[in-house]
Amino acid sequence: MKNAIALLLVGLMLTSCSFSAGTHKDLGTGLSYNYNGFSVDEVLLADADNNVMSNNEVELNSEISIVVQGLSNYELKDDKAYPGLMMQVLDKQGVAIIDEADLFAGSNGYSTSDASIVRGTVTVGDPMVSGQTYLMKIRVWDKNKPENELTAEVDFVVK
């Protein structure tokens, strides 16, 4: 009887937690992402016209975005979410072309609806060159609960 009660209590504790974690990789684009603490609907690679990309080839002088959709489970403060967004683009030698520690630094918070979609966009141009491959990385975290985070990365080829 004691074992049944203990098992029931453990089950209730696990189901009452709003913990989420996962890993995913898109075989078409090579985009991979991991998340812990957040819930997420999808992470995708999009072009300048907001079309979902099926490969990782990008024209010079265009844009590429990693788009996180349906991001939830923020710890709210005054009914607002406080996401952070780190973004990097590295060349094949690991040299940072873009290295932004927090693109949302200094924000006054966002509604949960606005914070549910996070987009990191890169303009593909100088010093990037045609024929080269670059690594784009983002990290999204909850500033009120930093252990909630999502990381995503993709290699892209400039045409």
N, C-alpha and C positions, 0 to 999 in steps of 0.2 A: 504494500500500500504506500509506504514512504517513497519507494522508487517511482511509482506512478505519479505521485504528487510532484516530486522533483522533476520528472520528465515533462509534466504539464507546465510547470513554472518556467523551465528552460525554453520550451516551445513558445510560451507567451512572450518571454523576453525577446526572443529572436524575431517574432513576427511584429512586435511593437517598434522595433528599430526601423528607421527609414534609411538604411544603409544600402548603397548601391555601388557596384564595381564591375568593370568589364574591359574587354579588349576587342578590337575589330581591325580588319585590314581589307581595303578595297583592292581586289586583284587587278582591276582595270587601270586605276590611276597609281596604285602603290601607296595611297594615303592610309596611314595607320593611326589609331588613337587608343588611348587608355583613359579610364576615368575611375575615380574613387570618391565616394561620398555624394557626388552629384547623381542625378538621373539625367539621361540624355536620349532624345529620339533618334537623331542621326547627325553625322559629321560628314561633310562632303566637300569636294573640290569644285569651284565654280569659276567661270570665265567672266570677262568684263560685262557681258550682257546678262549675268546671273543665271546662265545655263549650267546645268550639272555637266561636268566634264567626264568623258569616258576613258581618257588617257592623260598622260602628264606632259604633253607637248604644248608649249606656249609661244606665241609670236612675240618677237621683240617689240617694244613700245605698246604693250597691252597690259592687262591686269589679270591677276590670279588671286583667288580668295580661298581660305579654309573657312567654312561656314559651319558653326555649331548651332543646331536647332533643337528646341525643346529642352533646354538646360533648366533644371529645377533642383530644388532641395537646398536653396540658399538659406543661411541663417539671417533673418531679416532684422533690421534695426529701424525703428520708426516706419515700419511697413515698406522699407526699401531694401533692395539687394545692392551689395557692393562688390562687384566682380573686379578682378585684376586681369590684365591681358599682357603677357610677355610675347614678343615676336622677334624671331631671328631669321635671317637668310644668310647661309654660309656657302662659300665656294668650295670646290673639291679639296682644297688644302685646309679647310676648316677656318678660313679667315672670314670674319663677320662683315657682310656688306650692309646689313641692317641688324641692329641690336638694340631693341627697345625694351627696357625693364618693365614698364607698366604704361600701356597706352591709355589707361583709365585713371591715371594718377590725378588726384585733386578733384575727382567727381563728387557730386552731392548725392550719389546713389541713383538707382533706377527702379522703376516699377518692376514687379516680377515678370510682367508681360514683355517689357523692353529688354530685361536681362536674360530672357529665355533664348534670345538669338544673339550670338556673338560672332563677329566676322573679323578676320585678320586679312587685310588686302595689301598686296604688293604690286607696285608698278614695275614692270619688267623693262628696265632700261639701263643706261650707263651707271655703273661700270660693268653690268652684265653684258655678255656677248653671245652671238649666235653660235650654236654648236656645243655650248657648255652646259653642264648639269649643275644645279644648285639645290641645296636643302633648305626647305622652309619649315620652321618649327613654331608652334604656339603653345602657350601654357595659360589656361584660364583657372583662376582660383577664387575662392570666396574669402574676402578680406575679413569677414566676421568669424569665419571658421576655416582657417587656412588649410586644414587637412582635406577639405573638399577641393579636388582639382581634376582637370582634364588636360591631357597633353596630346598633341597631334603633330604629325610631321609627314612630309612628302618630298621626294626628289622630283624636280621638274627640269625638263630639257627646253632650252631656248632655241627656237627655230629661226 
